[in-house]
Amino acid sequence: MKQRKYPVITRLETDMKLRGLSLNTQRGYVRYVESFLKFCDKPVVEVGETDARDFLIFLMRENKVSEGTINQNNAAIRFFFAVTLNKTINYLQFPRFKKKKTLPVLLSRDEIKLILGLCQNVKHQAFFYLAYGSGLRVSEIAGLRVKDIDSKTMRVFVNAGKGKKDRYTILSKECLCVLREYWTVYRPKSSAGWLFPGVDKSTHISSHAIAKAFNKWADHGLPMGKDVSIHSLRHAFATHLLEDGASIFQIKELLGHASLSSTTVYLHLADNSKGLTSPVDRASLDA
């Protein structure tokens, strides 16, 4: 077993597991709390809210990390104090940052077509078609099992997606063709039934491997400076569905969003100007 510099981290891990936090969240919290304790450089029993304030200010001023990263550190420290240390502190002393609401970069239909056309690896094609054709998160693609692909109803079952929620989403005809070709070429073998087994076959492929595959083909096909990731395919799925007439409520369910407010961002990305004439041009026409 790995020898930890801070034994309290073992208890933190247990507390997170008991509350069913995702593996990614657990890893992040451990990393952030270890950094916090290293910054404090004092016995854990002496750590308090002043130390938390100083650490967050240090991240903001010295490390110049993003607002989102500061909020993640903040959440980890709050959990550490409230649950693991069972300490009552005044959270008003280190409030969360208000994040700037920026729109995600949108891939056009032509850009997606270009990436899919360039990709010569059928496994990678399967990843991309599931992200764009079904709106899956990268972790959801990685965790798919063979039985989750239902060619009869043309649906994909997402088992315990974000927030531990099950859902169904659509399966495109083109994606099904690619998946069948992938199956013929790779014949994936896994005792657990993973659609995309990892190297040792006992677990599924990593999210990192899928993201890396997308970056490879995107770098070939897109202009320099276009800051996109495989998650951009999920954004495009939702935006293009909205432009094609799907309702925001349908898209919410397909994406597995807990709140409609998360889905409404696509109202700002969709091209709602089709068939419209600017009032200034209309005035000119009527003159």
BELKAJO-V975891 format. One record per pair of residues at least 12 apart in sequence whose C-alpha atoms are under 10 Angstrom apart, sorted by the first residue. I is the first residue (numbers start at 1). GAP is how many residues later the second one is. D is the distance in Angstrom with one decimal. If there is no record, write none. Layout:
BEGIN
<<I | GAP | D> <I | GAP | D>>
END
This chain:
BEGIN
<<4 | 30 | 9.9> <5 | 29 | 8.8> <5 | 32 | 9.9> <5 | 33 | 9.5> <6 | 27 | 9.8> <6 | 28 | 7.5> <6 | 31 | 8.1> <6 | 32 | 9.2> <6 | 37 | 9.6> <6 | 38 | 8.5> <7 | 37 | 9.9> <8 | 26 | 9.7> <8 | 36 | 8.1> <8 | 72 | 9.6> <8 | 76 | 7.9> <8 | 77 | 8.7> <9 | 20 | 9.6> <9 | 21 | 6.8> <9 | 22 | 9.7> <9 | 24 | 8.0> <9 | 25 | 7.6> <9 | 71 | 9.1> <9 | 75 | 8.8> <10 | 20 | 9.2> <10 | 74 | 9.8> <11 | 69 | 9.7> <11 | 72 | 9.7> <11 | 73 | 6.6> <11 | 74 | 9.3> <12 | 14 | 8.9> <12 | 17 | 8.7> <12 | 18 | 7.6> <12 | 21 | 9.1> <12 | 64 | 10.0> <12 | 67 | 8.7> <12 | 68 | 6.8> <12 | 69 | 9.9> <12 | 71 | 8.1> <12 | 72 | 5.6> <12 | 73 | 8.8> <13 | 13 | 6.8> <13 | 14 | 8.8> <13 | 16 | 8.8> <13 | 17 | 7.4> <13 | 71 | 9.1> <14 | 12 | 9.7> <14 | 70 | 9.0> <15 | 64 | 9.2> <15 | 65 | 9.1> <15 | 68 | 7.1> <15 | 69 | 6.6> <16 | 13 | 9.0> <16 | 14 | 9.8> <16 | 63 | 8.9> <16 | 64 | 9.6> <16 | 67 | 9.0> <16 | 68 | 9.1> <20 | 143 | 9.7> <20 | 144 | 9.0> <21 | 142 | 9.0> <21 | 143 | 9.5> <22 | 140 | 8.5> <22 | 141 | 8.4> <22 | 142 | 8.7> <25 | 47 | 9.3> <25 | 51 | 8.9> <26 | 50 | 9.1> <28 | 44 | 8.1> <28 | 45 | 8.4> <28 | 48 | 7.9> <29 | 43 | 7.9> <29 | 44 | 7.3> <29 | 45 | 9.6> <29 | 46 | 8.1> <29 | 47 | 4.9> <29 | 48 | 7.9> <29 | 50 | 8.6> <29 | 51 | 8.5> <30 | 43 | 10.0> <30 | 46 | 7.9> <30 | 47 | 9.8> <30 | 50 | 9.5> <31 | 42 | 9.0> <31 | 45 | 9.1> <32 | 37 | 9.6> <32 | 38 | 9.8> <32 | 40 | 8.0> <32 | 41 | 5.5> <32 | 42 | 8.8> <32 | 43 | 9.4> <32 | 44 | 6.5> <32 | 45 | 7.7> <33 | 40 | 7.5> <33 | 41 | 9.5> <33 | 42 | 9.9> <33 | 43 | 6.4> <33 | 44 | 6.2> <33 | 45 | 9.8> <33 | 46 | 9.6> <33 | 47 | 7.4> <34 | 43 | 9.9> <35 | 20 | 9.1> <35 | 38 | 9.2> <36 | 15 | 8.5> <36 | 16 | 7.7> <36 | 18 | 9.8> <36 | 19 | 6.6> <36 | 20 | 8.9> <36 | 37 | 8.5> <36 | 40 | 9.6> <36 | 41 | 7.8> <37 | 14 | 9.2> <37 | 15 | 9.6> <37 | 18 | 9.4> <37 | 40 | 9.9> <39 | 12 | 8.6> <39 | 13 | 9.6> <39 | 15 | 9.2> <39 | 16 | 6.9> <39 | 19 | 9.3> <40 | 12 | 8.6> <40 | 14 | 8.9> <40 | 15 | 7.8> <44 | 41 | 8.8> <45 | 40 | 8.3> <45 | 42 | 9.9> <47 | 34 | 9.2> <47 | 38 | 9.8> <48 | 33 | 8.4> <48 | 39 | 8.7> <48 | 40 | 9.6> <48 | 41 | 7.7> <48 | 42 | 10.0> <49 | 28 | 9.5> <49 | 29 | 9.6> <49 | 32 | 8.9> <49 | 38 | 9.8> <49 | 39 | 9.5> <49 | 40 | 6.4> <49 | 41 | 7.3> <49 | 42 | 8.1> <49 | 43 | 10.0> <49 | 44 | 7.4> <49 | 45 | 8.1> <50 | 39 | 9.8> <50 | 43 | 8.2> <50 | 44 | 9.1> <52 | 21 | 9.6> <52 | 22 | 8.2> <52 | 25 | 7.3> <52 | 26 | 9.0> <52 | 29 | 9.8> <52 | 39 | 9.9> <52 | 41 | 8.9> <52 | 42 | 7.4> <53 | 21 | 9.3> <53 | 38 | 9.9> <53 | 40 | 7.1> <53 | 41 | 5.8> <53 | 42 | 9.4> <54 | 40 | 9.4> <55 | 15 | 9.8> <55 | 18 | 9.3> <55 | 19 | 9.5> <56 | 14 | 6.7> <56 | 15 | 9.0> <56 | 17 | 7.7> <56 | 18 | 7.4> <56 | 21 | 9.8> <56 | 38 | 7.9> <57 | 13 | 9.1> <57 | 37 | 9.4> <59 | 14 | 9.2> <66 | 31 | 9.9> <66 | 33 | 9.2> <67 | 29 | 8.8> <67 | 30 | 6.2> <67 | 31 | 7.7> <67 | 32 | 6.1> <67 | 33 | 8.3> <68 | 28 | 9.4> <68 | 29 | 7.8> <68 | 30 | 8.8> <68 | 31 | 6.6> <68 | 32 | 9.1> <69 | 28 | 9.8> <70 | 26 | 8.0> <70 | 27 | 7.6> <71 | 23 | 10.0> <71 | 24 | 8.8> <71 | 25 | 5.7> <71 | 26 | 6.3> <71 | 27 | 8.9> <71 | 28 | 8.8> <72 | 24 | 9.2> <73 | 23 | 9.9> <74 | 17 | 9.7> <74 | 20 | 7.7> <74 | 21 | 8.2> <74 | 22 | 7.0> <74 | 23 | 9.3> <75 | 21 | 8.4> <78 | 12 | 10.0> <78 | 13 | 7.7> <78 | 16 | 9.5> <101 | 164 | 9.6> <102 | 163 | 9.4> <103 | 162 | 7.3> <103 | 163 | 8.7> <103 | 165 | 7.8> <103 | 166 | 7.4> <104 | 123 | 9.3> <104 | 124 | 8.6> <104 | 127 | 9.6> <104 | 128 | 7.6> <104 | 131 | 7.6> <104 | 132 | 9.8> <104 | 161 | 8.8> <104 | 162 | 9.2> <104 | 165 | 8.2> <105 | 121 | 8.0> <105 | 122 | 7.0> <105 | 123 | 6.5> <105 | 124 | 9.3> <105 | 127 | 7.0> <105 | 130 | 8.4> <105 | 131 | 9.2> <105 | 164 | 8.8> <106 | 120 | 9.5> <106 | 121 | 9.5> <106 | 122 | 8.0> <106 | 126 | 6.5> <106 | 127 | 8.3> <106 | 128 | 9.7> <106 | 129 | 6.8> <106 | 130 | 6.2> <106 | 131 | 10.0> <106 | 133 | 8.4> <106 | 134 | 10.0> <106 | 160 | 9.9> <106 | 163 | 7.3> <106 | 164 | 9.3> <107 | 115 | 9.6> <107 | 119 | 9.1> <107 | 120 | 10.0> <107 | 121 | 7.9> <107 | 122 | 9.9> <107 | 125 | 6.7> <107 | 126 | 7.2> <107 | 127 | 9.9> <107 | 128 | 8.2> <107 | 129 | 6.1> <107 | 130 | 9.7> <107 | 132 | 9.7> <107 | 133 | 9.9> <108 | 125 | 9.7> <108 | 128 | 7.4> <108 | 131 | 9.8> <108 | 132 | 8.8> <109 | 127 | 8.0> <109 | 128 | 9.7> <109 | 131 | 8.1> <111 | 107 | 9.1> <111 | 110 | 7.8> <111 | 111 | 7.1> <111 | 112 | 9.7> <112 | 16 | 9.2> <112 | 17 | 10.0> <112 | 20 | 8.5> <112 | 106 | 9.0> <112 | 109 | 9.1> <112 | 110 | 9.3> <112 | 120 | 9.8> <112 | 121 | 7.9> <112 | 124 | 8.7> <113 | 108 | 9.8> <114 | 103 | 9.5> <114 | 104 | 9.0> <114 | 106 | 9.6> <114 | 107 | 6.4> <114 | 108 | 8.3> <115 | 13 | 9.0> <115 | 99 | 8.8> <115 | 101 | 9.9> <115 | 102 | 6.2> <115 | 103 | 6.1> <115 | 104 | 9.2> <115 | 105 | 8.0> <115 | 106 | 5.7> <115 | 107 | 7.8> <116 | 12 | 7.5> <116 | 13 | 8.3> <116 | 98 | 10.0> <116 | 101 | 8.4> <116 | 102 | 9.3> <116 | 105 | 9.3> <117 | 100 | 9.8> <117 | 104 | 9.2> <118 | 99 | 7.0> <118 | 100 | 9.0> <118 | 102 | 7.9> <118 | 103 | 7.1> <119 | 94 | 9.6> <119 | 95 | 9.2> <119 | 97 | 9.2> <119 | 98 | 6.2> <119 | 99 | 9.2> <119 | 101 | 9.3> <119 | 102 | 9.3> <120 | 97 | 9.2> <121 | 61 | 9.1> <121 | 92 | 9.5> <121 | 96 | 9.9> <122 | 56 | 6.9> <122 | 57 | 8.2> <122 | 58 | 9.8> <122 | 59 | 7.2> <122 | 60 | 5.6> <122 | 61 | 9.4> <122 | 63 | 8.3> <122 | 64 | 9.2> <123 | 55 | 8.4> <123 | 56 | 8.1> <123 | 58 | 8.9> <123 | 59 | 5.8> <123 | 60 | 8.9> <123 | 62 | 8.9> <123 | 63 | 8.3> <123 | 73 | 8.5> <123 | 87 | 9.6> <123 | 90 | 9.5> <124 | 54 | 9.8> <124 | 58 | 9.2> <124 | 85 | 9.9> <124 | 86 | 7.5> <124 | 87 | 9.9> <124 | 88 | 10.0> <124 | 89 | 6.4> <124 | 90 | 7.5> <124 | 93 | 9.1> <125 | 50 | 8.6> <125 | 53 | 7.0> <125 | 54 | 8.6> <125 | 57 | 8.7> <125 | 88 | 9.5> <125 | 89 | 9.2> <126 | 15 | 9.3> <126 | 48 | 9.8> <126 | 49 | 6.8> <126 | 50 | 8.7> <126 | 51 | 9.3> <126 | 52 | 5.9> <126 | 53 | 5.8> <126 | 54 | 9.4> <126 | 55 | 9.1> <126 | 56 | 7.2> <126 | 70 | 9.7> <127 | 14 | 6.8> <127 | 15 | 8.5> <127 | 48 | 9.3> <127 | 51 | 9.7> <127 | 52 | 9.2> <127 | 69 | 9.4> <127 | 83 | 6.9> <127 | 84 | 9.2> <127 | 86 | 8.7> <127 | 87 | 8.4> <127 | 103 | 8.9> <128 | 13 | 9.4> <128 | 47 | 8.9> <128 | 82 | 8.9> <128 | 83 | 9.8> <128 | 85 | 9.3> <128 | 86 | 7.4> <128 | 102 | 7.4> <128 | 103 | 9.8> <128 | 105 | 7.4> <128 | 106 | 9.4> <129 | 42 | 9.3> <129 | 43 | 8.2> <129 | 45 | 7.8> <129 | 46 | 5.3> <129 | 47 | 8.9> <129 | 49 | 7.9> <129 | 50 | 9.0> <129 | 104 | 8.7> <130 | 26 | 9.1> <130 | 40 | 9.5> <130 | 41 | 7.9> <130 | 42 | 8.5> <130 | 44 | 10.0> <130 | 45 | 6.7> <130 | 46 | 9.3> <130 | 48 | 9.8> <130 | 49 | 9.3> <130 | 103 | 9.0> <130 | 104 | 8.9> <130 | 107 | 9.9> <131 | 44 | 9.9> <131 | 99 | 7.3> <131 | 100 | 7.4> <131 | 101 | 8.6> <131 | 102 | 5.6> <131 | 103 | 5.4> <131 | 104 | 9.1> <131 | 105 | 9.1> <131 | 106 | 7.7> <132 | 40 | 9.5> <132 | 43 | 9.3> <132 | 98 | 8.9> <132 | 99 | 8.9> <132 | 100 | 8.5> <132 | 101 | 4.7> <132 | 102 | 5.5> <132 | 103 | 8.1> <132 | 104 | 6.7> <132 | 105 | 5.0> <132 | 106 | 8.6> <132 | 108 | 9.7> <133 | 36 | 9.4> <133 | 37 | 7.6> <133 | 38 | 6.7> <133 | 39 | 5.8> <133 | 40 | 9.0> <133 | 41 | 8.4> <133 | 42 | 6.8> <133 | 43 | 9.9> <133 | 100 | 8.5> <133 | 101 | 8.3> <133 | 103 | 9.4> <133 | 104 | 6.5> <133 | 105 | 9.7> <133 | 108 | 10.0> <134 | 21 | 8.6> <134 | 22 | 7.6> <134 | 34 | 9.4> <134 | 35 | 6.0> <134 | 36 | 5.4> <134 | 37 | 5.8> <134 | 38 | 7.1> <134 | 41 | 8.7> <134 | 99 | 9.5> <134 | 100 | 7.8> <134 | 103 | 7.2> <134 | 104 | 9.2> <134 | 120 | 7.9> <134 | 121 | 8.4> <135 | 34 | 7.7> <135 | 35 | 8.4> <135 | 36 | 9.6> <135 | 96 | 8.8> <135 | 97 | 9.7> <135 | 98 | 7.2> <135 | 99 | 4.5> <135 | 100 | 7.6> <135 | 101 | 8.3> <135 | 102 | 5.5> <135 | 103 | 7.0> <135 | 116 | 9.2> <135 | 119 | 7.2> <135 | 120 | 6.1> <135 | 121 | 9.4> <136 | 20 | 9.4> <136 | 22 | 8.4> <136 | 25 | 9.3> <136 | 33 | 8.3> <136 | 34 | 9.9> <136 | 94 | 9.9> <136 | 95 | 8.4> <136 | 97 | 8.7> <136 | 98 | 6.3> <136 | 99 | 9.8> <136 | 101 | 9.1> <136 | 118 | 8.8> <136 | 119 | 7.1> <136 | 120 | 9.1> <137 | 21 | 9.9> <137 | 24 | 8.5> <137 | 25 | 8.8> <137 | 70 | 9.3> <137 | 93 | 8.5> <137 | 94 | 6.5> <137 | 95 | 9.8> <137 | 96 | 9.1> <137 | 97 | 6.9> <137 | 98 | 9.9> <137 | 118 | 8.5> <137 | 119 | 9.7> <138 | 68 | 9.0> <138 | 69 | 5.7> <138 | 70 | 8.5> <138 | 71 | 9.8> <138 | 72 | 7.0> <138 | 73 | 7.3> <138 | 91 | 10.0> <138 | 92 | 7.2> <138 | 93 | 6.9> <138 | 95 | 9.9> <138 | 96 | 9.0> <139 | 22 | 8.2> <139 | 23 | 8.9> <139 | 66 | 9.4> <139 | 67 | 7.8> <139 | 68 | 5.4> <139 | 69 | 9.0> <139 | 71 | 8.9> <139 | 72 | 9.8> <140 | 17 | 9.8> <140 | 18 | 6.7> <140 | 19 | 8.1> <140 | 20 | 8.6> <140 | 21 | 6.4> <140 | 22 | 8.5> <140 | 67 | 8.6> <141 | 17 | 8.8> <141 | 54 | 8.9> <141 | 55 | 8.4> <141 | 63 | 9.6> <141 | 64 | 9.1> <141 | 65 | 9.5> <141 | 66 | 8.0> <141 | 69 | 8.5> <142 | 52 | 8.5> <142 | 53 | 8.1> <142 | 54 | 6.5> <142 | 55 | 8.4> <142 | 56 | 9.1> <142 | 61 | 9.7> <142 | 62 | 6.1> <142 | 63 | 5.5> <142 | 64 | 6.2> <142 | 65 | 5.9> <142 | 66 | 9.4> <142 | 67 | 9.1> <142 | 68 | 7.6> <143 | 15 | 8.5> <143 | 16 | 8.2> <143 | 17 | 9.5> <143 | 18 | 9.2> <143 | 51 | 7.1> <143 | 52 | 7.9> <143 | 53 | 7.8> <143 | 54 | 9.0> <143 | 60 | 8.9> <143 | 61 | 6.2> <143 | 62 | 7.7> <143 | 63 | 8.7> <143 | 64 | 8.9> <144 | 12 | 8.9> <144 | 13 | 8.2> <144 | 14 | 7.3> <144 | 15 | 7.8> <144 | 49 | 8.7> <144 | 50 | 6.1> <144 | 51 | 5.7> <144 | 52 | 7.2> <144 | 53 | 9.4> <144 | 60 | 8.2> <144 | 61 | 9.7> <145 | 12 | 9.1> <145 | 13 | 9.3> <145 | 14 | 9.1> <145 | 45 | 9.5> <145 | 47 | 7.9> <145 | 48 | 5.3> <145 | 49 | 4.2> <145 | 50 | 4.7> <145 | 51 | 7.7> <145 | 52 | 9.1> <145 | 59 | 8.9> <146 | 37 | 9.9> <146 | 42 | 9.4> <146 | 44 | 9.8> <146 | 46 | 9.4> <146 | 47 | 5.8> <146 | 48 | 6.0> <146 | 49 | 4.8> <146 | 50 | 8.6> <147 | 46 | 7.6> <147 | 47 | 8.8> <147 | 48 | 8.4> <148 | 20 | 9.3> <148 | 45 | 9.7> <148 | 46 | 9.6> <148 | 47 | 8.7> <149 | 21 | 9.9> <149 | 22 | 7.9> <149 | 27 | 8.5> <149 | 30 | 9.3> <149 | 46 | 9.1> <150 | 20 | 9.6> <150 | 21 | 8.0> <150 | 26 | 9.4> <151 | 20 | 7.8> <151 | 21 | 9.5> <151 | 22 | 8.9> <151 | 25 | 7.3> <153 | 17 | 8.9> <153 | 18 | 8.5> <154 | 14 | 10.0> <154 | 15 | 8.8> <154 | 16 | 6.2> <154 | 17 | 4.9> <154 | 18 | 7.0> <154 | 19 | 7.8> <154 | 22 | 8.4> <155 | 13 | 6.3> <155 | 14 | 5.6> <155 | 15 | 4.5> <155 | 16 | 4.7> <155 | 17 | 8.2> <156 | 12 | 5.6> <156 | 13 | 5.3> <156 | 14 | 6.0> <156 | 15 | 5.8> <156 | 16 | 9.5> <156 | 98 | 10.0> <157 | 12 | 6.6> <157 | 13 | 8.8> <157 | 14 | 9.5> <158 | 96 | 9.9> <158 | 98 | 9.1> <161 | 94 | 9.8> <161 | 95 | 7.6> <161 | 96 | 9.9> <162 | 93 | 9.9> <162 | 94 | 7.5> <162 | 95 | 8.4> <162 | 96 | 9.0> <163 | 93 | 9.0> <163 | 94 | 9.1> <163 | 95 | 8.0> <165 | 91 | 7.5> <165 | 92 | 9.5> <165 | 93 | 9.0> <166 | 90 | 8.2> <167 | 86 | 7.7> <167 | 87 | 7.5> <167 | 88 | 8.7> <167 | 89 | 6.7> <168 | 85 | 8.2> <168 | 86 | 6.7> <168 | 87 | 9.0> <168 | 88 | 8.6> <169 | 81 | 9.9> <169 | 82 | 9.4> <169 | 84 | 7.9> <169 | 85 | 4.9> <169 | 86 | 7.5> <169 | 87 | 8.7> <170 | 84 | 7.4> <179 | 16 | 9.4> <182 | 13 | 9.9> <182 | 14 | 9.9> <183 | 12 | 8.8> <183 | 13 | 9.9> <188 | 13 | 8.7> <189 | 12 | 7.0> <189 | 13 | 9.4> <190 | 12 | 6.4> <190 | 13 | 8.0> <190 | 14 | 8.7> <191 | 12 | 9.1> <192 | 12 | 8.9> <210 | 20 | 8.0> <211 | 18 | 7.0> <211 | 19 | 5.8> <211 | 20 | 8.4> <212 | 17 | 9.0> <212 | 18 | 8.7> <213 | 17 | 8.8> <214 | 14 | 9.5> <214 | 15 | 7.0> <214 | 16 | 5.8> <214 | 17 | 9.6> <214 | 19 | 9.8> <215 | 13 | 8.3> <215 | 14 | 6.6> <215 | 15 | 7.5> <218 | 12 | 9.0> <234 | 21 | 8.3> <235 | 20 | 9.6> <235 | 28 | 9.8> <235 | 30 | 9.5> <235 | 31 | 7.7> <235 | 34 | 9.0> <236 | 30 | 9.0> <236 | 33 | 9.0> <236 | 34 | 9.2> <237 | 14 | 9.1> <237 | 17 | 10.0> <237 | 18 | 9.3> <237 | 29 | 9.9> <238 | 12 | 9.8> <238 | 13 | 6.3> <238 | 14 | 8.7> <238 | 16 | 8.7> <238 | 17 | 7.8> <238 | 25 | 8.4> <238 | 27 | 9.8> <238 | 28 | 6.8> <238 | 29 | 9.6> <238 | 31 | 9.5> <238 | 32 | 8.9> <239 | 12 | 9.1> <239 | 24 | 9.7> <239 | 26 | 9.1> <239 | 27 | 5.4> <239 | 28 | 7.6> <239 | 29 | 9.0> <239 | 30 | 6.3> <239 | 31 | 5.3> <239 | 32 | 8.5> <240 | 26 | 9.1> <240 | 29 | 9.2> <240 | 30 | 7.0> <240 | 31 | 8.9> <241 | 25 | 9.7> <241 | 29 | 9.0> <242 | 24 | 7.6> <242 | 25 | 7.7> <242 | 27 | 9.4> <242 | 28 | 6.7> <242 | 29 | 9.0> <242 | 30 | 9.4> <243 | 23 | 9.6> <243 | 24 | 9.1> <243 | 26 | 9.5> <243 | 27 | 5.9> <243 | 28 | 6.6> <243 | 29 | 7.3> <243 | 31 | 9.4> <244 | 26 | 9.6> <248 | 12 | 8.0> <248 | 15 | 6.9> <248 | 16 | 7.1> <248 | 18 | 8.5> <248 | 19 | 8.2> <249 | 14 | 8.3> <249 | 15 | 9.5> <250 | 13 | 10.0> <251 | 12 | 7.3> <251 | 13 | 9.6> <251 | 15 | 9.5> <252 | 12 | 8.7>>
END
